[in-house]
Every structure is written in C-alpha cells, then in structure tokens.
Amino acid sequence: MNHKLAFKRAGNADSPLYMQVADTLRSLIDNRMLRPGEKIPPTRELRDTFEVSTITVEAGIRKLVEENYLIRRPRRGTFINPALGRSGPRTGEKLTIRIIFGEIDLNDLYWYIVLNAIESSPLLERADKLFTTLRAASLTPERIAELTDGCAGLILCGYSSVRFTEELIRRGIPFSMIGGFSSAEEPDGPEIDAVVHDDVHRAYLSTRHLLDLGHRDICCVAGPRGSRLCRDIEAGFRSAMREFDLPEREFDFATVDGHTIGEGRETGLRLLTRMARPSAVYACDDRLAVGIAKAAFHLGFRIPDDLSIIGGGNQEIGRVVTPEITSTPSYPERSAAIAIGKLLGQIRDPEHRKSCTVLQIDELVIGGSTRIRRLRGE
C-alpha cells in the first residue's frame, strides 16, 4: 500500500496533533484500508508522513492501544488488533452485548453520539446489541438477572448505581463504564474498567480562565446533586479559586438535579437577583450555561458585558445561541471506543487487567460569552 497517498489527516484540524494521528489511523482501520492482523508502518515512516515528531506519533499509537485498535508485540512491532476481524469470542460464538443508559436523558446529544459510536463500531460489527434505559429504583434482583441473562457483557453509560456494579462484580459478569456513579461513594472491591473525563481539571481550567480575565466574584453551578461529577467539579473550581487566595464561600457553589436548560434558568434567576451577584458563572454543562444566559437576558443583563459564562461539553446547543458559549470539549466517540475495547478484553482474556482511562481536558473552546472583567462605567 502507498502510505504516502493513503495517510490524509482525519478528524478536527484544531485537535491536538497526536489525536489527528490517532483519528487518521482509526479511520483507515475502520474503512479496512489497514486490515486486522496487519502490521502498521514503523514510527519513523509515520513521523515523516504526518510531518510531526516521534513523540507525537507515539502518543497517537498509545491512544489506539488503549482503545484496543492496536496491539504492541515486543521486538515485532505494532499490529492492527486481529479481533477487529471477528464478531465474537475465540470459540466463534456470537456475542450479545447489553448497553445500559442509567439516569440520563437519551435526547442528550453527547449520549446520542456515544450510542451511535457503539452501534457502528467495527469491534461489535456482528454482535447483537441490546439497548436499555435504567433507573436505580428499578434495580431488584429479578431485574438484574433479566439484564444480564444471555449477555456476554455490559456497557454502562451515564450515572450507574454502585450497588449494581458491586452485584455485577459478585456475579463475575464482564462490564465497562462510560461515565461515573450516581453518588459520590465508590464501590468496594477490585478495579473497574471505565473511561471518564478529567472533570476536576475541566473545572480548574474553566475557572482559571475567568480568573485570568479579572473576575473574582465567580459562581460554579454543578450537578447532578450528590454525584461524583458534582464533587469533581467543585474540587477543580475550589482549586483554581485558592490559587488566587479567594475565600471559600458557600454561596459561590450551586448544585442542580440535572443538566437542563430549565434548571440553568431557575438557578440563574436565583444567582442574579441576590444582593451580591456574580460577575461570572461557570456551569459544568452547556445546557445549564444556556439556561443561565436566558435568565440573564430576562433580567436585562448583557453577555458578556455584565456577565461572563462558561459551559462544559462544547455541545451544539452552546454554539447556536448568541453569543456562542465558551466551553470545554468532551470526547464521546473516543469514550465509546475505549469502553468497547476494555469490555472485549475482559470477555476474551481471563488475564485482562482492568483500569480506568481518564481523558484529559486541556483546551478551551472560546466563544463570545466571556470577556475581561470591567468595572461599571469603563
């Protein structure tokens, strides 16, 4: 194959270079231009083809190893995972995988992308995929047995019950997670295969951006209330505030039950009508940010002149409003690919080592909703 002709960068040109390398190789594998079991070109050739550094190429390859697209074989090289050409376990038996969406709104674009990525994954090309929504209140022993019966494994998406995961571990049922738990507690027992975003750093990065713009009266809005995500967002927010020696105040952190525009609007109305109102708000989700912006407009505030707003997830809803919401990205396709790779690793390899993959958040997508803090009259 003429790699010079085949390797054209795929994905977002604004993404980090190593991700462009990973996205391009992944695309070639998905389209069968690089086939299962085939050895990929050596690092130096990829380096020259992409016109990037060796370190960048290695970072891209490591990402695909994490996602189970590539396998390193010492002293032999790096190969396309042969399992990509199979539809089931080594015995040839067809897989049945159940994908469970817990405590989330399926109209959420992020989870729609996750669902689509799972459904179209070449790793599960011929597997039977069963999609189920689940509320923690319905987790009876009978319901758990129903969900796991006949399944080779489960992918848990959204906010999962600690009790449910502990029961899966007890029963020896393979599963991987995309997202976190519906409460701040952690399950007892061994490591779990999971993929999460670094939401602590996401919150730190967003808050630090507002602080660098001169804002000091900042309020953070996070949810779902009581979740691990809410705890992580607060940790990142407080960390950034401490760097500027700002006192910890109870009223600068607000929690919500869910990530909806309605929740954001109600919270925004409360924040912006109090005596000491914030000059900036960081909301952990773009829908909350849009709701807060709606409240600001209703009260006659201008964005960003009177109020700067940052969201989270870089969702479409934040890009269709005026001004566009400054936000941090999320990686649904990558999350799905990694979770699938982890699950198949459990199913096919008794010695599979479970781990949590943390997707780093190192960039801000700047919209028009933030600006340098200016005093009234300036």
VOPAGU-2260 file (C-alpha; in pm, 1 decimal, decimal comma):
REM VOPAGU-2260
SITE   aa  ch    i         X         Y         Z
SITE  MET   A    0       0,0       0,0       0,0
SITE  ASN   A    1     124,1     350,0     -80,3
SITE  HIS   A    2     104,0     507,1     265,7
SITE  LYS   A    3     201,4     846,9     131,9
SITE  LEU   A    4    -124,7     854,4     -63,2
SITE  ALA   A    5    -341,9     685,5     197,8
SITE  PHE   A    6    -248,5     888,8     503,2
SITE  LYS   A    7    -452,7    1204,4     488,0
SITE  ARG   A    8    -526,9    1355,8     826,8
SITE  ALA   A    9    -874,5    1281,7     954,4
SITE  GLY   A   10   -1079,8    1447,0    1225,2
SITE  ASN   A   11   -1077,3    1800,2    1362,4
SITE  ALA   A   12    -782,8    2004,9    1237,9
SITE  ASP   A   13    -796,9    2203,7    1561,5
SITE  SER   A   14    -747,9    1893,3    1777,6
SITE  PRO   A   15    -401,5    1806,2    1917,6
SITE  LEU   A   16    -164,0    1659,7    1659,3
SITE  TYR   A   17    -140,0    1323,1    1832,7
SITE  MET   A   18    -520,8    1294,9    1816,8
SITE  GLN   A   19    -510,3    1371,6    1443,1
SITE  VAL   A   20    -262,3    1085,0    1403,2
SITE  ALA   A   21    -486,3     853,3    1609,1
SITE  ASP   A   22    -803,5     963,3    1425,6
SITE  THR   A   23    -642,3     904,1    1085,7
SITE  LEU   A   24    -515,4     557,2    1172,6
SITE  ARG   A   25    -851,2     469,4    1330,6
SITE  SER   A   26   -1031,6     582,0    1014,7
SITE  LEU   A   27    -804,6     368,4     795,4
SITE  ILE   A   28    -870,9      68,4    1019,8
SITE  ASP   A   29   -1247,4     126,5    1026,9
SITE  ASN   A   30   -1251,2     153,5     647,3
SITE  ARG   A   31   -1036,2    -162,5     615,1
SITE  MET   A   32    -754,0      19,9     437,3
SITE  LEU   A   33    -546,0    -120,8     721,9
SITE  ARG   A   34    -673,6    -469,8     795,6
SITE  PRO   A   35    -696,4    -674,5    1119,1
SITE  GLY   A   36    -368,1    -851,2    1191,5
SITE  GLU   A   37    -167,2    -623,2     961,8
SITE  LYS   A   38     145,4    -453,1    1093,7
SITE  ILE   A   39     131,9     -74,2    1085,3
SITE  PRO   A   40     418,5     125,1     929,6
SITE  PRO   A   41     714,1     195,2    1159,7
SITE  THR   A   42     713,9     509,3    1372,7
SITE  ARG   A   43     976,3     686,2    1162,7
SITE  GLU   A   44     765,3     638,2     847,8
SITE  LEU   A   45     453,7     769,6    1020,9
SITE  ARG   A   46     658,5    1058,8    1156,3
SITE  ASP   A   47     769,2    1157,3     805,8
SITE  THR   A   48     423,8    1102,1     656,7
SITE  PHE   A   49     243,7    1320,0     912,3
SITE  GLU   A   50     532,8    1565,7     940,1
SITE  VAL   A   51     519,5    1553,0    1318,1
SITE  SER   A   52     759,1    1443,9    1591,7
SITE  THR   A   53     826,2    1086,7    1702,0
SITE  ILE   A   54     674,1    1171,1    2041,3
SITE  THR   A   55     351,0    1282,7    1870,0
SITE  VAL   A   56     327,6     960,8    1667,5
SITE  GLU   A   57     391,2     750,5    1978,4
SITE  ALA   A   58     118,2     937,3    2168,4
SITE  GLY   A   59    -128,9     867,4    1886,3
SITE  ILE   A   60     -34,9     499,4    1879,9
SITE  ARG   A   61     -70,3     472,8    2259,3
SITE  LYS   A   62    -423,4     613,1    2230,0
SITE  LEU   A   63    -520,9     339,8    1982,6
SITE  VAL   A   64    -357,9      73,6    2202,1
SITE  GLU   A   65    -581,3     197,1    2487,3
SITE  GLU   A   66    -882,0     165,5    2256,8
SITE  ASN   A   67    -781,2    -190,9    2156,7
SITE  TYR   A   68    -741,6     -93,0    1792,9
SITE  LEU   A   69    -369,4    -168,2    1805,4
SITE  ILE   A   70    -160,9    -433,2    1982,3
SITE  ARG   A   71     210,7    -396,9    2058,2
SITE  ARG   A   72     420,8    -710,4    2016,6
SITE  PRO   A   73     768,9    -674,7    2169,6
SITE  ARG   A   74    1054,2    -690,6    1915,6
SITE  ARG   A   75     799,6    -743,3    1633,9
SITE  GLY   A   76     615,5    -412,8    1606,4
SITE  THR   A   77     261,7    -278,2    1636,3
SITE  PHE   A   78     -31,0    -458,0    1470,8
SITE  ILE   A   79    -399,4    -398,6    1399,2
SITE  ASN   A   80    -594,6    -594,1    1659,4
SITE  PRO   A   81    -692,5    -924,4    1491,2
SITE  ALA   A   82   -1014,1    -921,8    1698,8
SITE  LEU   A   83   -1141,1    -642,0    1472,1
SITE  GLY   A   84   -1197,6    -907,6    1209,4
SITE  ARG   A   85   -1402,5   -1127,8    1441,1
SITE  SER   A   86   -1757,2   -1088,0    1562,7
SITE  GLY   A   87   -1736,9   -1290,2    1880,0
SITE  PRO   A   88   -1517,1   -1481,6    2123,5
SITE  ARG   A   89   -1243,1   -1710,0    2003,7
SITE  THR   A   90   -1488,0   -2001,8    2006,6
SITE  GLY   A   91   -1681,4   -1835,1    1723,5
SITE  GLU   A   92   -1988,8   -1791,2    1943,0
SITE  LYS   A   93   -2179,0   -1472,8    1863,1
SITE  LEU   A   94   -2168,6   -1201,6    2128,5
SITE  THR   A   95   -2470,0   -1038,2    2285,3
SITE  ILE   A   96   -2381,9    -706,5    2446,7
SITE  ARG   A   97   -2625,4    -500,9    2653,4
SITE  ILE   A   98   -2574,5    -124,8    2661,4
SITE  ILE   A   99   -2741,8      34,5    2963,2
SITE  PHE   A  100   -2812,4     407,0    2986,2
SITE  GLY   A  101   -2860,6     495,1    3350,5
SITE  GLU   A  102   -3021,0     811,1    3490,1
SITE  ILE   A  103   -2969,8    1013,0    3170,9
SITE  ASP   A  104   -3180,9    1181,3    2904,1
SITE  LEU   A  105   -3141,8     997,8    2572,9
SITE  ASN   A  106   -3215,1    1326,1    2394,5
SITE  ASP   A  107   -2875,2    1440,7    2522,8
SITE  LEU   A  108   -2655,5    1483,3    2212,4
SITE  TYR   A  109   -2345,2    1355,0    2392,8
SITE  TRP   A  110   -2508,3    1022,9    2473,3
SITE  TYR   A  111   -2666,2    1003,4    2129,4
SITE  ILE   A  112   -2314,2    1020,8    1984,0
SITE  VAL   A  113   -2196,9     753,6    2229,8
SITE  LEU   A  114   -2488,2     528,9    2128,6
SITE  ASN   A  115   -2415,1     578,4    1759,8
SITE  ALA   A  116   -2043,1     508,5    1811,5
SITE  ILE   A  117   -2120,6     181,8    1990,9
SITE  GLU   A  118   -2373,5      79,0    1728,7
SITE  SER   A  119   -2134,7     145,2    1438,1
SITE  SER   A  120   -1815,0      14,3    1598,8
SITE  PRO   A  121   -1631,4    -243,3    1384,3
SITE  LEU   A  122   -1537,6    -422,5    1706,5
SITE  LEU   A  123   -1906,5    -507,2    1752,5
SITE  GLU   A  124   -1990,2    -527,7    1384,5
SITE  ARG   A  125   -2180,4    -855,9    1403,9
SITE  ALA   A  126   -2261,7    -865,3    1774,6
SITE  ASP   A  127   -2619,1    -844,4    1896,6
SITE  LYS   A  128   -2655,3    -513,0    2080,2
SITE  LEU   A  129   -2939,1    -459,8    2327,1
SITE  PHE   A  130   -3005,6    -101,1    2436,8
SITE  THR   A  131   -3178,3     -41,9    2771,6
SITE  THR   A  132   -3257,9     259,0    2989,5
SITE  LEU   A  133   -3244,0     207,4    3363,4
SITE  ARG   A  134   -3335,1     388,6    3683,7
SITE  ALA   A  135   -3166,3     288,8    4008,5
SITE  ALA   A  136   -3503,2     249,4    4180,6
SITE  SER   A  137   -3587,9     -42,4    3949,8
SITE  LEU   A  138   -3280,2    -249,1    4040,2
SITE  THR   A  139   -3438,6    -553,5    4201,2
SITE  PRO   A  140   -3253,8    -888,9    4197,2
SITE  GLU   A  141   -3502,0   -1007,4    3934,9
SITE  ARG   A  142   -3431,1    -703,7    3717,0
SITE  ILE   A  143   -3055,0    -756,5    3743,6
SITE  ALA   A  144   -3096,6   -1119,8    3638,8
SITE  GLU   A  145   -3308,8   -1009,6    3344,4
SITE  LEU   A  146   -3049,0    -754,6    3231,2
SITE  THR   A  147   -2758,2    -998,0    3245,6
SITE  ASP   A  148   -2923,8   -1317,6    3121,7
SITE  GLY   A  149   -2763,5   -1438,9    2799,0
SITE  CYS   A  150   -2525,1   -1141,5    2771,7
SITE  ALA   A  151   -2152,1   -1176,4    2723,6
SITE  GLY   A  152   -2104,8    -835,6    2885,3
SITE  LEU   A  153   -2249,3    -492,3    2957,4
SITE  ILE   A  154   -2151,4    -133,2    2880,8
SITE  LEU   A  155   -2284,4     104,9    3146,8
SITE  CYS   A  156   -2339,4     460,0    3022,3
SITE  GLY   A  157   -2424,9     768,7    3225,7
SITE  TYR   A  158   -2470,8     750,4    3601,2
SITE  SER   A  159   -2452,4     398,7    3737,6
SITE  SER   A  160   -2557,8     259,0    4071,4
SITE  VAL   A  161   -2275,2     146,8    4299,6
SITE  ARG   A  162   -2495,9    -139,7    4416,7
SITE  PHE   A  163   -2546,4    -252,7    4057,5
SITE  THR   A  164   -2174,1    -259,3    3976,3
SITE  GLU   A  165   -2095,3    -444,7    4300,9
SITE  GLU   A  166   -2356,1    -705,0    4207,6
SITE  LEU   A  167   -2206,0    -744,2    3859,8
SITE  ILE   A  168   -1861,7    -794,3    4015,2
SITE  ARG   A  169   -2004,4   -1050,1    4258,4
SITE  ARG   A  170   -2164,6   -1244,5    3973,1
SITE  GLY   A  171   -1848,4   -1228,4    3758,8
SITE  ILE   A  172   -2020,5   -1050,6    3469,2
SITE  PRO   A  173   -1788,6    -850,8    3237,0
SITE  PHE   A  174   -1874,9    -482,0    3212,9
SITE  SER   A  175   -1718,4    -147,4    3136,0
SITE  MET   A  176   -1838,4     202,6    3217,8
SITE  ILE   A  177   -1862,4     532,1    3032,2
SITE  GLY   A  178   -1927,0     798,6    3294,7
SITE  GLY   A  179   -1948,7     779,4    3670,6
SITE  PHE   A  180   -2164,2     683,1    3962,4
SITE  SER   A  181   -2493,5     836,3    4065,1
SITE  SER   A  182   -2347,1     904,6    4409,7
SITE  ALA   A  183   -2008,3    1022,9    4536,5
SITE  GLU   A  184   -1933,4     685,4    4700,2
SITE  GLU   A  185   -1708,3     427,9    4534,2
SITE  PRO   A  186   -1777,4      53,1    4508,1
SITE  ASP   A  187   -1585,4    -187,0    4727,2
SITE  GLY   A  188   -1367,8    -444,3    4559,0
SITE  PRO   A  189   -1132,1    -466,8    4260,8
SITE  GLU   A  190   -1054,5    -211,0    3989,3
SITE  ILE   A  191   -1331,0    -142,1    3736,0
SITE  ASP   A  192   -1289,2     -96,6    3361,4
SITE  ALA   A  193   -1407,3     258,1    3296,1
SITE  VAL   A  194   -1345,3     566,9    3085,4
SITE  VAL   A  195   -1406,4     911,3    3229,4
SITE  HIS   A  196   -1319,6    1272,2    3152,7
SITE  ASP   A  197   -1087,1    1461,9    3383,9
SITE  ASP   A  198   -1365,7    1680,5    3521,5
SITE  VAL   A  199   -1150,7    1813,9    3804,6
SITE  HIS   A  200    -912,8    1967,7    3551,9
SITE  ARG   A  201   -1206,2    2071,8    3330,8
SITE  ALA   A  202   -1343,8    2278,6    3619,1
SITE  TYR   A  203    -999,7    2412,4    3709,5
SITE  LEU   A  204    -928,8    2518,5    3350,0
SITE  SER   A  205   -1267,1    2691,8    3313,6
SITE  THR   A  206   -1245,1    2873,3    3646,1
SITE  ARG   A  207    -885,3    2973,3    3585,2
SITE  HIS   A  208    -989,6    3129,3    3252,5
SITE  LEU   A  209   -1242,0    3350,8    3433,8
SITE  LEU   A  210    -986,9    3441,3    3699,3
SITE  ASP   A  211    -730,2    3533,5    3433,8
SITE  LEU   A  212    -991,7    3763,4    3279,9
SITE  GLY   A  213   -1006,7    3952,3    3610,2
SITE  HIS   A  214   -1322,9    3800,9    3757,9
SITE  ARG   A  215   -1327,5    3736,1    4131,4
SITE  ASP   A  216   -1699,0    3701,9    4208,2
SITE  ILE   A  217   -1745,9    3368,6    4034,2
SITE  CYS   A  218   -2020,0    3113,8    4096,0
SITE  CYS   A  219   -1992,8    2749,0    3992,3
SITE  VAL   A  220   -2306,8    2551,7    3902,8
SITE  ALA   A  221   -2276,2    2171,3    3901,7
SITE  GLY   A  222   -2483,7    1855,0    3909,8
SITE  PRO   A  223   -2637,5    1607,7    3937,9
SITE  ARG   A  224   -2652,9    1689,8    4306,8
SITE  GLY   A  225   -2461,4    1434,2    4519,1
SITE  SER   A  226   -2284,9    1269,1    4223,3
SITE  ARG   A  227   -1914,1    1202,7    4172,7
SITE  LEU   A  228   -1922,4    1450,6    3884,6
SITE  CYS   A  229   -2057,5    1722,9    4112,6
SITE  ARG   A  230   -1782,5    1652,9    4365,5
SITE  ASP   A  231   -1509,5    1662,9    4097,9
SITE  ILE   A  232   -1637,4    1989,4    3950,9
SITE  GLU   A  233   -1633,3    2152,4    4293,6
SITE  ALA   A  234   -1279,9    2024,5    4360,0
SITE  GLY   A  235   -1145,7    2178,7    4038,7
SITE  PHE   A  236   -1333,6    2504,4    4095,6
SITE  ARG   A  237   -1208,1    2541,3    4453,9
SITE  SER   A  238    -852,0    2458,9    4349,1
SITE  ALA   A  239    -844,0    2745,4    4098,4
SITE  MET   A  240   -1002,1    2988,4    4344,2
SITE  ARG   A  241    -744,1    2901,3    4611,9
SITE  GLU   A  242    -460,4    2985,8    4373,1
SITE  PHE   A  243    -586,9    3345,3    4381,5
SITE  ASP   A  244    -625,5    3340,4    4760,7
SITE  LEU   A  245   -1002,6    3383,8    4733,6
SITE  PRO   A  246   -1201,7    3276,2    5039,9
SITE  GLU   A  247   -1426,9    2972,5    5018,1
SITE  ARG   A  248   -1787,4    3091,4    5032,2
SITE  GLU   A  249   -2091,0    2867,5    5045,5
SITE  PHE   A  250   -2290,9    3084,6    4805,4
SITE  ASP   A  251   -2032,5    3061,3    4524,6
SITE  PHE   A  252   -2119,9    2696,5    4453,1
SITE  ALA   A  253   -2471,3    2594,0    4346,0
SITE  THR   A  254   -2594,7    2241,1    4276,4
SITE  VAL   A  255   -2873,5    2121,3    4047,6
SITE  ASP   A  256   -3054,1    1791,9    3997,9
SITE  GLY   A  257   -2988,9    1765,1    3625,6
SITE  HIS   A  258   -2826,4    1922,0    3323,0
SITE  THR   A  259   -3117,9    2102,1    3159,4
SITE  ILE   A  260   -3182,0    2449,6    3025,3
SITE  GLY   A  261   -3473,3    2480,2    3268,0
SITE  GLU   A  262   -3254,4    2401,1    3568,9
SITE  GLY   A  263   -2997,7    2652,5    3444,5
SITE  ARG   A  264   -3260,4    2924,6    3402,6
SITE  GLU   A  265   -3404,1    2876,0    3751,9
SITE  THR   A  266   -3056,1    2873,7    3905,3
SITE  GLY   A  267   -2957,4    3180,6    3704,2
SITE  LEU   A  268   -3260,0    3374,2    3826,6
SITE  ARG   A  269   -3163,1    3297,5    4187,3
SITE  LEU   A  270   -2796,3    3389,9    4137,1
SITE  LEU   A  271   -2856,3    3712,5    3950,4
SITE  THR   A  272   -3122,2    3855,6    4182,6
SITE  ARG   A  273   -2925,7    3825,5    4504,8
SITE  MET   A  274   -2755,3    4126,7    4663,0
SITE  ALA   A  275   -2400,7    4012,0    4583,5
SITE  ARG   A  276   -2441,1    3877,4    4234,4
SITE  PRO   A  277   -2151,1    3713,9    4044,2
SITE  SER   A  278   -1971,3    3878,3    3754,8
SITE  ALA   A  279   -1908,7    3534,5    3601,1
SITE  VAL   A  280   -2061,6    3186,0    3615,5
SITE  TYR   A  281   -1903,1    2852,6    3532,8
SITE  ALA   A  282   -2162,9    2581,0    3463,4
SITE  CYS   A  283   -2046,9    2220,8    3424,3
SITE  ASP   A  284   -2273,8    2164,5    3120,8
SITE  ASP   A  285   -2357,9    2380,9    2819,8
SITE  ARG   A  286   -2732,0    2335,6    2872,8
SITE  LEU   A  287   -2702,6    2482,3    3219,9
SITE  ALA   A  288   -2496,1    2766,3    3075,7
SITE  VAL   A  289   -2761,8    2839,8    2811,2
SITE  GLY   A  290   -3030,6    2839,6    3082,2
SITE  ILE   A  291   -2829,1    3086,5    3291,3
SITE  ALA   A  292   -2786,7    3305,5    2981,4
SITE  LYS   A  293   -3165,6    3300,5    2929,1
SITE  ALA   A  294   -3213,3    3416,4    3288,7
SITE  ALA   A  295   -2959,6    3694,2    3236,3
SITE  PHE   A  296   -3135,9    3816,8    2922,3
SITE  HIS   A  297   -3470,4    3806,4    3104,7
SITE  LEU   A  298   -3328,3    4027,0    3381,2
SITE  GLY   A  299   -3175,7    4273,0    3136,2
SITE  PHE   A  300   -2810,2    4172,7    3172,6
SITE  ARG   A  301   -2583,0    4171,1    2869,2
SITE  ILE   A  302   -2348,1    3883,0    2795,6
SITE  PRO   A  303   -2052,9    3915,9    2823,8
SITE  ASP   A  304   -2062,9    4285,6    2919,2
SITE  ASP   A  305   -2244,5    4232,1    3250,0
SITE  LEU   A  306   -2192,6    3857,8    3295,7
SITE  SER   A  307   -1936,5    3611,2    3159,3
SITE  ILE   A  308   -2047,2    3249,0    3123,3
SITE  ILE   A  309   -1855,8    2924,7    3060,6
SITE  GLY   A  310   -2022,0    2590,6    2993,7
SITE  GLY   A  311   -1896,9    2233,8    2955,9
SITE  GLY   A  312   -1903,3    1971,4    2680,5
SITE  ASN   A  313   -1886,3    2203,0    2376,7
SITE  GLN   A  314   -2234,1    2090,8    2275,6
SITE  GLU   A  315   -2432,9    2208,4    1975,4
SITE  ILE   A  316   -2678,9    2395,7    2199,1
SITE  GLY   A  317   -2397,3    2623,6    2311,0
SITE  ARG   A  318   -2296,0    2703,6    1953,4
SITE  VAL   A  319   -2640,2    2800,9    1819,3
SITE  VAL   A  320   -2705,4    3076,1    2073,9
SITE  THR   A  321   -2573,8    3433,0    2054,8
SITE  PRO   A  322   -2313,0    3485,0    2179,4
SITE  GLU   A  323   -2170,2    3134,0    2149,1
SITE  ILE   A  324   -2087,7    2976,1    2485,3
SITE  THR   A  325   -1721,3    2941,0    2580,7
SITE  SER   A  326   -1682,0    2575,2    2676,0
SITE  THR   A  327   -1454,6    2274,2    2721,8
SITE  PRO   A  328   -1478,1    1970,6    2489,9
SITE  SER   A  329   -1586,6    1614,5    2561,4
SITE  TYR   A  330   -1494,1    1305,9    2359,5
SITE  PRO   A  331   -1793,2    1072,7    2316,5
SITE  GLU   A  332   -1658,5     869,5    2021,6
SITE  ARG   A  333   -1325,8     809,6    2194,1
SITE  SER   A  334   -1503,3     714,5    2517,7
SITE  ALA   A  335   -1716,1     457,1    2335,7
SITE  ALA   A  336   -1417,0     303,1    2153,1
SITE  ILE   A  337   -1214,9     267,6    2473,7
SITE  ALA   A  338   -1507,2     118,5    2669,6
SITE  ILE   A  339   -1573,6    -138,2    2395,0
SITE  GLY   A  340   -1206,0    -235,6    2387,1
SITE  LYS   A  341   -1199,1    -281,0    2763,8
SITE  LEU   A  342   -1513,8    -496,5    2762,9
SITE  LEU   A  343   -1387,1    -722,8    2484,6
SITE  GLY   A  344   -1056,8    -752,4    2670,1
SITE  GLN   A  345   -1244,4    -895,7    2969,4
SITE  ILE   A  346   -1450,2   -1132,2    2754,9
SITE  ARG   A  347   -1158,2   -1271,6    2556,0
SITE  ASP   A  348    -872,0   -1266,6    2803,4
SITE  PRO   A  349    -902,8   -1415,8    3154,0
SITE  GLU   A  350    -584,6   -1227,7    3248,5
SITE  HIS   A  351    -719,5    -891,5    3131,2
SITE  ARG   A  352    -612,3    -612,0    3365,2
SITE  LYS   A  353    -891,8    -368,0    3443,2
SITE  SER   A  354    -826,8       4,6    3462,8
SITE  CYS   A  355    -985,9     347,0    3447,3
SITE  THR   A  356    -884,3     558,1    3146,3
SITE  VAL   A  357    -901,5     932,2    3214,4
SITE  LEU   A  358    -946,4    1153,9    2908,7
SITE  GLN   A  359    -757,2    1476,0    2962,7
SITE  ILE   A  360    -929,0    1813,0    2913,3
SITE  ASP   A  361    -656,6    2056,3    2812,6
SITE  GLU   A  362    -831,1    2310,8    2591,8
SITE  LEU   A  363   -1099,5    2577,7    2597,0
SITE  VAL   A  364   -1325,9    2645,7    2301,6
SITE  ILE   A  365   -1356,6    3023,0    2320,6
SITE  GLY   A  366   -1695,2    3171,2    2233,2
SITE  GLY   A  367   -1832,3    3518,7    2280,0
SITE  SER   A  368   -1974,1    3461,0    2627,6
SITE  THR   A  369   -1658,6    3557,4    2821,4
SITE  ARG   A  370   -1459,4    3880,1    2834,5
SITE  ILE   A  371   -1217,5    4074,8    3053,5
SITE  ARG   A  372   -1383,9    4197,8    3371,2
SITE  ARG   A  373   -1454,2    4569,6    3350,4
SITE  LEU   A  374   -1589,1    4788,2    3625,4
SITE  ARG   A  375   -1912,4    4975,2    3561,0
SITE  GLY   A  376   -1850,3    5294,9    3371,7
SITE  GLU   A  377   -1535,0    5173,8    3198,5
